[in-house]
């Protein structure tokens, strides 16, 4: 069903119309086949970049779109509704660009951002490690500055990296000092760095067209000029990036849930039992009503958090709430969509089984939903 959008300007309305046209022509027709085959759609990210959709929330001075986050997130929702791997890919790329855009020097931005925002360069974000997922402050990947101060020697393993092995640059959190959060720094690592390699992609339940792999650093030499902000600032940068990234995941979750809802409504109107469409059955209508309410509530929640961000106000707790609610809602809505389809919903002949498999990962990435509850709880009791 048509979604009523809340857009602040005519330019934003035009961007969303462009997104819908591009999705219909380039993204949606490929989603099922490429997902089934596990093909990574690198070309689509170049297409999105050329259309200006990778640069939306960045300053115009660096060839960005200069759009508020609430506009970017609604574009992201449209992409995810057509193909979650593409929506998540854009969200991860934005996450990987965020440290440079927000904390880099003018020289660093000028050198790197234009290629990143045009789609020429695709990014990956490396925080988690095999033994430090939710406990990110315990990361062990070590970066040692060479005696002349010209470069870092980096060794360690990063885990669960979206775009691992296919990205052009990696935003990597490393340990340059003491244990704990104060010893963490951020490095921008080009994909062609000697000593950088990748494990085989993970075999996943869903999102098979989006490669996820360990990133292996074995005495990789990274220029000191590629450090973002000061030594020891990395953990603060990582948390700031995740606040915004969680809004991206929330928007993707709402897009996926909307796709599942639309499929369920269409099927309920078409499928006949007892001489009438199953949409006439009150039990089915109640399910669809609950699904629609969850989608609308999730959209309102992530937009509220985005507007706080756009206004320069704190939004950490609100981002956690949006990520928590929207991803739990996506899991419930996609599961209910399978139920509306009945036995057909359990087959690969219809997209809802894929939607349900894909929804699960959204409750895990960029901080599990248990971590989001901790973030919200700490905010409530500590202020």
SEKEDO-98823 format. One record per residue (C-alpha): x, y, z; residue number from 0; residue in one letter. Coordinates in pm, 1 decimal. Last residue first. Layout:
BEGIN
+----------+----------+----------+-----+------+
:       c1 :       c2 :       c3 : seq : type :
+----------+----------+----------+-----+------+
:        X :        Y :        Z : NUM :    a :
...
+----------+----------+----------+-----+------+
This chain:
BEGIN
+----------+----------+----------+-----+------+
:       c1 :       c2 :       c3 : seq : type :
+----------+----------+----------+-----+------+
:   2020.7 :   1036.3 :   3313.3 : 382 :    x :
:   2171.0 :    749.8 :   3511.6 : 381 :    x :
:   1864.2 :    530.0 :   3562.8 : 380 :    x :
:   1685.4 :    589.0 :   3233.8 : 379 :    x :
:   1993.8 :    619.7 :   3016.1 : 378 :    x :
:   2138.4 :    304.2 :   3165.7 : 377 :    x :
:   1816.8 :    119.7 :   3082.7 : 376 :    x :
:   1813.3 :    240.9 :   2722.7 : 375 :    x :
:   2173.6 :    132.4 :   2663.9 : 374 :    x :
:   2114.3 :   -199.8 :   2837.5 : 373 :    x :
:   1800.7 :   -259.7 :   2630.0 : 372 :    x :
:   2002.4 :   -187.8 :   2316.5 : 371 :    x :
:   2260.0 :   -443.4 :   2430.5 : 370 :    x :
:   1985.8 :   -707.7 :   2452.6 : 369 :    x :
:   1877.9 :   -603.3 :   2104.5 : 368 :    x :
:   2221.0 :   -698.1 :   1979.1 : 367 :    x :
:   2454.2 :   -413.4 :   1891.0 : 366 :    x :
:   2520.6 :   -311.1 :   1534.2 : 365 :    x :
:   2386.5 :   -643.5 :   1403.4 : 364 :    x :
:   2182.0 :   -889.7 :   1610.2 : 363 :    x :
:   1809.2 :   -809.5 :   1585.4 : 362 :    x :
:   1863.1 :   -718.2 :   1219.5 : 361 :    x :
:   2002.1 :  -1066.8 :   1157.4 : 360 :    x :
:   1662.0 :  -1222.8 :   1217.0 : 359 :    x :
:   1481.5 :  -1014.6 :    956.6 : 358 :    x :
:   1664.9 :  -1178.1 :    667.3 : 357 :    x :
:   1525.4 :  -1522.7 :    731.8 : 356 :    x :
:   1171.9 :  -1383.8 :    762.1 : 355 :    x :
:   1206.9 :  -1177.8 :    443.7 : 354 :    x :
:   1335.2 :  -1482.0 :    258.2 : 353 :    x :
:   1028.8 :  -1683.0 :    362.1 : 352 :    x :
:    813.4 :  -1387.8 :    253.5 : 351 :    x :
:    948.2 :  -1378.8 :   -101.4 : 350 :    x :
:    719.6 :  -1642.5 :   -256.8 : 349 :    x :
:    820.8 :  -1953.5 :   -452.1 : 348 :    x :
:   1088.8 :  -2022.4 :   -190.5 : 347 :    x :
:    836.8 :  -2219.2 :     11.4 : 346 :    x :
:    726.6 :  -2169.6 :    371.7 : 345 :    x :
:    482.9 :  -1896.3 :    278.3 : 344 :    x :
:    306.7 :  -2137.0 :     45.9 : 343 :    x :
:    210.3 :  -2348.0 :    344.7 : 342 :    x :
:     16.5 :  -2059.7 :    497.2 : 341 :    x :
:     61.6 :  -1727.8 :    316.8 : 340 :    x :
:    -80.8 :  -1540.3 :    615.9 : 339 :    x :
:    156.8 :  -1734.6 :    841.3 : 338 :    x :
:    459.8 :  -1631.2 :    634.8 : 337 :    x :
:    347.6 :  -1269.9 :    674.0 : 336 :    x :
:    319.8 :  -1325.3 :   1049.0 : 335 :    x :
:    686.7 :  -1423.4 :   1062.9 : 334 :    x :
:    779.1 :  -1116.1 :    856.0 : 333 :    x :
:    580.5 :   -890.4 :   1089.4 : 332 :    x :
:    725.4 :  -1040.8 :   1408.0 : 331 :    x :
:   1089.5 :  -1023.6 :   1296.1 : 330 :    x :
:   1039.7 :   -674.7 :   1154.2 : 329 :    x :
:    879.5 :   -560.1 :   1479.9 : 328 :    x :
:   1178.3 :   -683.4 :   1680.2 : 327 :    x :
:   1401.1 :   -490.9 :   1437.5 : 326 :    x :
:   1194.7 :   -174.0 :   1460.4 : 325 :    x :
:   1159.5 :   -178.5 :   1838.2 : 324 :    x :
:   1523.0 :   -237.4 :   1930.1 : 323 :    x :
:   1678.5 :    -15.7 :   1662.6 : 322 :    x :
:   1435.6 :    265.2 :   1738.6 : 321 :    x :
:   1486.2 :    237.5 :   2114.0 : 320 :    x :
:   1865.1 :    234.4 :   2071.7 : 319 :    x :
:   1846.8 :    542.0 :   1849.5 : 318 :    x :
:   1624.4 :    713.2 :   2107.1 : 317 :    x :
:   1872.4 :    634.7 :   2382.0 : 316 :    x :
:   2163.7 :    780.3 :   2185.1 : 315 :    x :
:   1969.1 :   1082.9 :   2054.4 : 314 :    x :
:   2130.7 :   1388.3 :   2211.8 : 313 :    x :
:   2032.7 :   1711.2 :   2029.0 : 312 :    x :
:   2196.3 :   1855.0 :   1717.6 : 311 :    x :
:   1859.6 :   1926.6 :   1553.5 : 310 :    x :
:   1927.7 :   1668.6 :   1280.9 : 309 :    x :
:   1999.3 :   1407.8 :   1546.9 : 308 :    x :
:   1674.1 :   1485.2 :   1727.6 : 307 :    x :
:   1496.6 :   1465.1 :   1392.9 : 306 :    x :
:   1649.9 :   1123.6 :   1331.1 : 305 :    x :
:   1524.3 :    993.8 :   1666.7 : 304 :    x :
:   1167.8 :   1099.5 :   1583.4 : 303 :    x :
:   1202.2 :    947.3 :   1236.4 : 302 :    x :
:   1312.3 :    614.1 :   1385.3 : 301 :    x :
:   1010.9 :    605.7 :   1616.4 : 300 :    x :
:    752.5 :    712.9 :   1359.0 : 299 :    x :
:    868.7 :    441.6 :   1118.4 : 298 :    x :
:    854.3 :    179.6 :   1390.7 : 297 :    x :
:    501.9 :    280.4 :   1488.5 : 296 :    x :
:    383.3 :    264.0 :   1126.8 : 295 :    x :
:    532.5 :    -81.5 :   1074.9 : 294 :    x :
:    393.9 :   -214.2 :   1403.1 : 293 :    x :
:     47.8 :    -79.3 :   1324.6 : 292 :    x :
:     49.4 :   -239.0 :    979.7 : 291 :    x :
:    144.2 :   -579.0 :   1124.4 : 290 :    x :
:   -123.0 :   -557.1 :   1394.2 : 289 :    x :
:   -386.6 :   -470.3 :   1134.1 : 288 :    x :
:   -270.9 :   -750.8 :    905.5 : 287 :    x :
:   -306.4 :  -1004.4 :   1186.6 : 286 :    x :
:   -650.0 :   -869.3 :   1281.2 : 285 :    x :
:   -761.6 :   -886.4 :    918.0 : 284 :    x :
:   -652.1 :  -1249.7 :    898.5 : 283 :    x :
:   -858.9 :  -1345.7 :   1203.3 : 282 :    x :
:  -1152.8 :  -1141.7 :   1076.0 : 281 :    x :
:  -1167.4 :  -1336.4 :    752.8 : 280 :    x :
:  -1246.9 :  -1114.7 :    453.3 : 279 :    x :
:   -878.2 :  -1099.6 :    359.2 : 278 :    x :
:   -904.6 :  -1477.5 :    310.5 : 277 :    x :
:  -1077.8 :  -1394.5 :    -17.5 : 276 :    x :
:  -1419.8 :  -1562.8 :    -44.5 : 275 :    x :
:  -1579.6 :  -1900.8 :   -121.0 : 274 :    x :
:  -1463.1 :  -2083.4 :    190.6 : 273 :    x :
:  -1103.3 :  -2004.0 :     91.9 : 272 :    x :
:   -974.1 :  -1760.7 :   -169.6 : 271 :    x :
:   -620.6 :  -1620.6 :   -196.1 : 270 :    x :
:   -603.7 :  -1294.3 :   -390.6 : 269 :    x :
:   -687.9 :  -1033.4 :   -127.8 : 268 :    x :
:   -485.4 :  -1216.8 :    135.9 : 267 :    x :
:   -192.3 :  -1240.6 :   -107.4 : 266 :    x :
:   -184.1 :   -866.9 :   -170.0 : 265 :    x :
:   -210.2 :   -790.6 :    201.5 : 264 :    x :
:     68.3 :  -1036.3 :    287.7 : 263 :    x :
:    303.9 :   -904.7 :     18.9 : 262 :    x :
:    250.0 :   -545.8 :    131.5 : 261 :    x :
:    311.5 :   -641.6 :    493.9 : 260 :    x :
:    632.2 :   -826.6 :    407.6 : 259 :    x :
:    761.8 :   -530.4 :    206.6 : 258 :    x :
:    670.7 :   -294.9 :    490.1 : 257 :    x :
:    856.2 :   -517.9 :    736.6 : 256 :    x :
:   1168.5 :   -506.6 :    520.1 : 255 :    x :
:   1150.2 :   -128.9 :    492.8 : 254 :    x :
:   1090.2 :    -94.5 :    866.5 : 253 :    x :
:   1395.3 :   -308.0 :    936.5 : 252 :    x :
:   1606.0 :   -102.7 :    695.6 : 251 :    x :
:   1501.9 :    216.0 :    877.7 : 250 :    x :
:   1593.8 :     65.0 :   1213.6 : 249 :    x :
:   1930.7 :    -53.7 :   1077.7 : 248 :    x :
:   2006.2 :    296.9 :    956.2 : 247 :    x :
:   1903.9 :    441.6 :   1291.8 : 246 :    x :
:   2148.5 :    200.7 :   1450.7 : 245 :    x :
:   2421.0 :    339.9 :   1226.6 : 244 :    x :
:   2370.8 :    688.5 :   1366.1 : 243 :    x :
:   2426.6 :    578.4 :   1724.2 : 242 :    x :
:   2690.5 :    333.5 :   1601.0 : 241 :    x :
:   2905.6 :    611.7 :   1457.5 : 240 :    x :
:   2905.1 :    796.8 :   1788.7 : 239 :    x :
:   3000.6 :    478.4 :   1971.0 : 238 :    x :
:   3287.6 :    412.0 :   1731.8 : 237 :    x :
:   3417.2 :    769.1 :   1747.4 : 236 :    x :
:   3419.8 :    760.5 :   2127.4 : 235 :    x :
:   3603.9 :    429.0 :   2111.0 : 234 :    x :
:   3854.6 :    561.9 :   1861.8 : 233 :    x :
:   3965.0 :    876.3 :   2043.3 : 232 :    x :
:   4270.3 :    712.9 :   2205.4 : 231 :    x :
:   4512.1 :    836.9 :   1942.5 : 230 :    x :
:   4379.8 :   1159.2 :   1798.2 : 229 :    x :
:   4139.7 :   1204.5 :   1508.5 : 228 :    x :
:   4124.3 :    958.1 :   1217.5 : 227 :    x :
:   4455.5 :    780.3 :   1159.1 : 226 :    x :
:   4527.6 :    758.8 :    786.9 : 225 :    x :
:   4818.2 :   1005.3 :    807.6 : 224 :    x :
:   4990.8 :    744.1 :   1024.4 : 223 :    x :
:   5022.1 :    537.5 :    707.3 : 222 :    x :
:   4898.9 :    177.1 :    747.4 : 221 :    x :
:   5145.6 :   -112.5 :    726.6 : 220 :    x :
:   4975.6 :   -449.1 :    778.1 : 219 :    x :
:   5172.4 :   -668.7 :   1018.9 : 218 :    x :
:   4917.9 :   -943.8 :    960.0 : 217 :    x :
:   4566.4 :   -799.0 :    946.3 : 216 :    x :
:   4285.9 :  -1045.1 :    874.9 : 215 :    x :
:   3931.0 :   -924.2 :    807.6 : 214 :    x :
:   3671.7 :  -1191.2 :    885.9 : 213 :    x :
:   3389.0 :  -1216.7 :    637.8 : 212 :    x :
:   3032.7 :  -1111.8 :    560.6 : 211 :    x :
:   2938.0 :  -1096.8 :    192.7 : 210 :    x :
:   2596.8 :   -948.0 :    108.6 : 209 :    x :
:   2427.0 :  -1165.7 :   -154.8 : 208 :    x :
:   2353.8 :  -1427.9 :    108.9 : 207 :    x :
:   2148.7 :  -1189.5 :    320.0 : 206 :    x :
:   1994.8 :  -1491.3 :    493.4 : 205 :    x :
:   2083.4 :  -1795.5 :    702.6 : 204 :    x :
:   2453.8 :  -1732.9 :    654.4 : 203 :    x :
:   2765.6 :  -1912.6 :    535.9 : 202 :    x :
:   3043.2 :  -1671.9 :    636.0 : 201 :    x :
:   3272.3 :  -1549.7 :    359.1 : 200 :    x :
:   3616.5 :  -1713.7 :    340.1 : 199 :    x :
:   3877.0 :  -1530.7 :    543.6 : 198 :    x :
:   4022.0 :  -1201.7 :    427.0 : 197 :    x :
:   4358.4 :  -1036.2 :    372.0 : 196 :    x :
:   4548.8 :   -721.8 :    471.8 : 195 :    x :
:   4926.9 :   -763.0 :    503.8 : 194 :    x :
:   4998.7 :   -528.8 :    214.4 : 193 :    x :
:   4728.0 :   -259.4 :    195.8 : 192 :    x :
:   4525.6 :   -295.9 :   -125.7 : 191 :    x :
:   4190.7 :   -264.0 :     53.8 : 190 :    x :
:   4280.5 :     78.1 :    193.1 : 189 :    x :
:   4286.0 :    105.6 :    575.7 : 188 :    x :
:   4141.3 :    412.8 :    748.5 : 187 :    x :
:   4250.5 :    388.5 :   1110.7 : 186 :    x :
:   4061.7 :    460.4 :   1431.9 : 185 :    x :
:   4209.7 :    450.8 :   1783.0 : 184 :    x :
:   4143.5 :    254.0 :   2102.1 : 183 :    x :
:   4343.8 :    282.9 :   2425.6 : 182 :    x :
:   4087.5 :    481.7 :   2619.7 : 181 :    x :
:   3818.6 :    215.0 :   2575.9 : 180 :    x :
:   3990.9 :    -57.4 :   2778.4 : 179 :    x :
:   4348.8 :   -178.8 :   2775.7 : 178 :    x :
:   4622.0 :     79.4 :   2727.5 : 177 :    x :
:   4738.1 :    217.4 :   2395.3 : 176 :    x :
:   4717.4 :    181.3 :   2016.9 : 175 :    x :
:   4436.1 :    -71.7 :   2004.3 : 174 :    x :
:   4255.6 :    -73.7 :   1672.7 : 173 :    x :
:   3915.5 :     24.9 :   1530.1 : 172 :    x :
:   3920.6 :    -18.2 :   1153.2 : 171 :    x :
:   3743.7 :    180.0 :    882.0 : 170 :    x :
:   3805.4 :    -46.5 :    584.6 : 169 :    x :
:   3845.9 :     68.0 :    224.8 : 168 :    x :
:   3767.4 :    -69.4 :   -120.8 : 167 :    x :
:   3517.6 :   -325.3 :      3.1 : 166 :    x :
:   3483.0 :   -673.1 :   -151.6 : 165 :    x :
:   3674.4 :   -893.7 :     92.7 : 164 :    x :
:   3465.6 :   -803.0 :    397.3 : 163 :    x :
:   3159.6 :   -619.2 :    265.5 : 162 :    x :
:   2989.5 :   -666.2 :    604.8 : 161 :    x :
:   3255.8 :   -751.8 :    862.0 : 160 :    x :
:   3144.8 :  -1015.4 :   1110.2 : 159 :    x :
:   3492.0 :  -1043.7 :   1263.2 : 158 :    x :
:   3811.9 :   -839.4 :   1276.7 : 157 :    x :
:   4140.8 :  -1019.7 :   1327.8 : 156 :    x :
:   4471.0 :   -881.5 :   1452.3 : 155 :    x :
:   4794.2 :   -713.8 :   1348.3 : 154 :    x :
:   4861.7 :   -352.1 :   1251.7 : 153 :    x :
:   5197.8 :   -186.7 :   1197.1 : 152 :    x :
:   5137.4 :    186.8 :   1207.7 : 151 :    x :
:   5308.5 :    439.8 :    982.2 : 150 :    x :
:   5532.1 :    743.3 :    960.5 : 149 :    x :
:   5611.7 :    796.1 :   1327.5 : 148 :    x :
:   5985.5 :    737.1 :   1277.0 : 147 :    x :
:   5985.9 :    460.4 :   1538.2 : 146 :    x :
:   5690.4 :    281.7 :   1374.9 : 145 :    x :
:   5358.4 :    317.0 :   1555.5 : 144 :    x :
:   5212.0 :     -9.4 :   1681.2 : 143 :    x :
:   4853.1 :   -102.2 :   1597.6 : 142 :    x :
:   4703.9 :   -396.2 :   1787.9 : 141 :    x :
:   4377.5 :   -578.6 :   1724.0 : 140 :    x :
:   4269.2 :   -674.9 :   2077.1 : 139 :    x :
:   3914.8 :   -542.7 :   2121.3 : 138 :    x :
:   3794.8 :   -539.5 :   2482.8 : 137 :    x :
:   3611.1 :   -207.3 :   2447.6 : 136 :    x :
:   3379.3 :   -375.5 :   2196.9 : 135 :    x :
:   3219.5 :   -598.0 :   2459.0 : 134 :    x :
:   2918.1 :   -677.5 :   2237.0 : 133 :    x :
:   3150.0 :   -849.7 :   1992.4 : 132 :    x :
:   3490.5 :   -901.2 :   2147.9 : 131 :    x :
:   3631.8 :  -1253.2 :   2116.4 : 130 :    x :
:   3604.5 :  -1305.1 :   1739.5 : 129 :    x :
:   3639.8 :   -929.6 :   1679.7 : 128 :    x :
:   3384.4 :   -655.2 :   1626.7 : 127 :    x :
:   3483.1 :   -301.4 :   1517.5 : 126 :    x :
:   3555.8 :   -309.3 :   1145.5 : 125 :    x :
:   3333.0 :    -96.7 :    922.5 : 124 :    x :
:   3339.0 :   -160.3 :    548.1 : 123 :    x :
:   3342.6 :     89.8 :    262.2 : 122 :    x :
:   3278.8 :    109.0 :   -111.3 : 121 :    x :
:   3487.6 :    348.7 :   -323.6 : 120 :    x :
:   3365.5 :    466.4 :   -664.7 : 119 :    x :
:   3020.7 :    504.1 :   -513.5 : 118 :    x :
:   3031.3 :    882.6 :   -548.2 : 117 :    x :
:   3034.5 :    936.2 :   -172.6 : 116 :    x :
:   3350.0 :    736.3 :   -113.1 : 115 :    x :
:   3538.4 :    888.6 :   -405.6 : 114 :    x :
:   3449.7 :   1242.0 :   -290.1 : 113 :    x :
:   3527.2 :   1157.7 :     76.0 : 112 :    x :
:   3891.0 :   1050.7 :     46.7 : 111 :    x :
:   4139.8 :   1330.9 :    -18.5 : 110 :    x :
:   3918.2 :   1626.7 :     64.0 : 109 :    x :
:   3802.7 :   1461.7 :    383.7 : 108 :    x :
:   4156.0 :   1380.6 :    489.8 : 107 :    x :
:   4277.8 :   1734.4 :    421.7 : 106 :    x :
:   3984.8 :   1887.8 :    609.4 : 105 :    x :
:   4072.9 :   1667.6 :    904.5 : 104 :    x :
:   3865.2 :   1365.6 :   1001.6 : 103 :    x :
:   3614.8 :   1348.9 :   1288.0 : 102 :    x :
:   3269.7 :   1372.8 :   1132.5 : 101 :    x :
:   3325.6 :   1274.8 :    768.6 : 100 :    x :
:   3614.1 :   1038.7 :    842.4 :  99 :    x :
:   3431.6 :    863.7 :   1125.1 :  98 :    x :
:   3102.5 :    851.7 :    926.2 :  97 :    x :
:   3233.8 :    692.2 :    605.6 :  96 :    x :
:   3220.6 :    336.1 :    742.8 :  95 :    x :
:   2873.0 :    389.7 :    885.7 :  94 :    x :
:   2750.4 :    529.9 :    553.3 :  93 :    x :
:   2888.1 :    221.4 :    377.8 :  92 :    x :
:   2719.5 :      2.4 :    636.7 :  91 :    x :
:   2384.0 :    173.7 :    578.0 :  90 :    x :
:   2424.8 :    148.9 :    199.7 :  89 :    x :
:   2501.2 :   -221.6 :    228.7 :  88 :    x :
:   2210.9 :   -273.2 :    466.7 :  87 :    x :
:   1973.8 :   -126.2 :    207.9 :  86 :    x :
:   2134.8 :   -327.5 :    -71.5 :  85 :    x :
:   2123.2 :   -653.7 :    122.9 :  84 :    x :
:   1764.5 :   -578.2 :    223.1 :  83 :    x :
:   1639.4 :   -571.2 :   -134.5 :  82 :    x :
:   1322.1 :   -386.0 :   -236.1 :  81 :    x :
:   1206.8 :   -280.2 :    109.1 :  80 :    x :
:   1568.8 :   -212.1 :    200.2 :  79 :    x :
:   1604.5 :     47.7 :    -74.6 :  78 :    x :
:   1284.2 :    227.0 :     25.6 :  77 :    x :
:   1390.1 :    230.6 :    391.3 :  76 :    x :
:   1727.2 :    378.7 :    297.0 :  75 :    x :
:   1554.7 :    664.5 :    115.2 :  74 :    x :
:   1350.7 :    722.7 :    431.4 :  73 :    x :
:   1671.0 :    719.2 :    634.6 :  72 :    x :
:   1841.7 :    977.5 :    412.6 :  71 :    x :
:   1545.2 :   1214.7 :    448.8 :  70 :    x :
:   1536.5 :   1193.3 :    828.8 :  69 :    x :
:   1914.1 :   1234.8 :    832.9 :  68 :    x :
:   1892.3 :   1582.2 :    685.9 :  67 :    x :
:   2018.3 :   1631.1 :    330.0 :  66 :    x :
:   2339.3 :   1810.8 :    229.4 :  65 :    x :
:   2380.1 :   1587.0 :    -74.2 :  64 :    x :
:   2753.7 :   1542.5 :    -40.9 :  63 :    x :
:   3015.5 :   1660.7 :   -288.2 :  62 :    x :
:   3256.7 :   1742.1 :     -5.0 :  61 :    x :
:   3139.5 :   2102.1 :     37.2 :  60 :    x :
:   2782.5 :   1975.7 :     -1.9 :  59 :    x :
:   2803.6 :   1835.2 :    348.3 :  58 :    x :
:   2705.6 :   1468.9 :    400.4 :  57 :    x :
:   2367.6 :   1306.2 :    471.0 :  56 :    x :
:   2276.2 :   1230.4 :    106.4 :  55 :    x :
:   2604.5 :   1108.2 :    -39.6 :  54 :    x :
:   2525.7 :    746.4 :   -120.4 :  53 :    x :
:   2202.2 :    837.9 :   -301.5 :  52 :    x :
:   2360.8 :   1083.0 :   -545.5 :  51 :    x :
:   2241.6 :    901.2 :   -857.3 :  50 :    x :
:   2602.2 :    814.6 :   -947.6 :  49 :    x :
:   2642.5 :    666.8 :   -600.3 :  48 :    x :
:   2331.9 :    452.8 :   -637.1 :  47 :    x :
:   2459.9 :    322.6 :   -970.4 :  46 :    x :
:   2803.5 :    255.0 :   -823.5 :  45 :    x :
:   2635.3 :     71.4 :   -537.1 :  44 :    x :
:   2433.6 :   -126.5 :   -790.1 :  43 :    x :
:   2749.8 :   -243.0 :   -966.0 :  42 :    x :
:   2871.4 :   -418.3 :   -652.2 :  41 :    x :
:   2565.0 :   -643.5 :   -652.0 :  40 :    x :
:   2710.0 :   -938.3 :   -453.9 :  39 :    x :
:   2583.6 :  -1263.8 :   -602.6 :  38 :    x :
:   2473.3 :  -1526.2 :   -349.7 :  37 :    x :
:   2275.3 :  -1719.9 :   -612.2 :  36 :    x :
:   1945.7 :  -1700.9 :   -422.3 :  35 :    x :
:   2006.2 :  -1337.2 :   -334.0 :  34 :    x :
:   2093.3 :  -1257.3 :   -694.7 :  33 :    x :
:   1775.6 :  -1424.6 :   -821.3 :  32 :    x :
:   1542.2 :  -1269.3 :   -562.6 :  31 :    x :
:   1680.6 :   -915.5 :   -572.3 :  30 :    x :
:   1736.3 :   -857.5 :   -941.4 :  29 :    x :
:   1403.7 :   -702.3 :  -1047.3 :  28 :    x :
:   1385.5 :   -498.7 :   -722.4 :  27 :    x :
:   1708.7 :   -304.5 :   -770.4 :  26 :    x :
:   1739.1 :   -153.0 :  -1117.7 :  25 :    x :
:   1405.1 :    -33.5 :  -1257.1 :  24 :    x :
:   1173.2 :    -33.3 :   -956.6 :  23 :    x :
:   1446.1 :     74.9 :   -716.6 :  22 :    x :
:   1560.0 :    352.8 :   -950.1 :  21 :    x :
:   1205.3 :    486.4 :   -983.9 :  20 :    x :
:   1147.5 :    467.1 :   -609.6 :  19 :    x :
:   1477.3 :    640.6 :   -535.1 :  18 :    x :
:   1407.9 :    919.8 :   -783.3 :  17 :    x :
:   1068.4 :    976.7 :   -619.8 :  16 :    x :
:   1241.2 :    988.8 :   -281.2 :  15 :    x :
:   1491.3 :   1241.9 :   -408.1 :  14 :    x :
:   1214.0 :   1453.1 :   -561.0 :  13 :    x :
:   1030.2 :   1460.6 :   -229.1 :  12 :    x :
:   1352.9 :   1567.6 :    -57.9 :  11 :    x :
:   1395.3 :   1851.6 :   -306.2 :  10 :    x :
:   1035.4 :   1956.9 :   -239.3 :   9 :    x :
:   1130.2 :   1997.2 :    125.3 :   8 :    x :
:   1069.2 :   1854.9 :    474.9 :   7 :    x :
:    952.3 :   1503.6 :    391.3 :   6 :    x :
:    710.2 :   1302.9 :    605.1 :   5 :    x :
:    601.4 :   1015.0 :    386.3 :   4 :    x :
:    263.3 :    848.7 :    347.5 :   3 :    x :
:    326.6 :    494.1 :    234.6 :   2 :    x :
:    125.1 :    358.2 :    -56.6 :   1 :    x :
:      0.0 :      0.0 :      0.0 :   0 :    x :
+----------+----------+----------+-----+------+
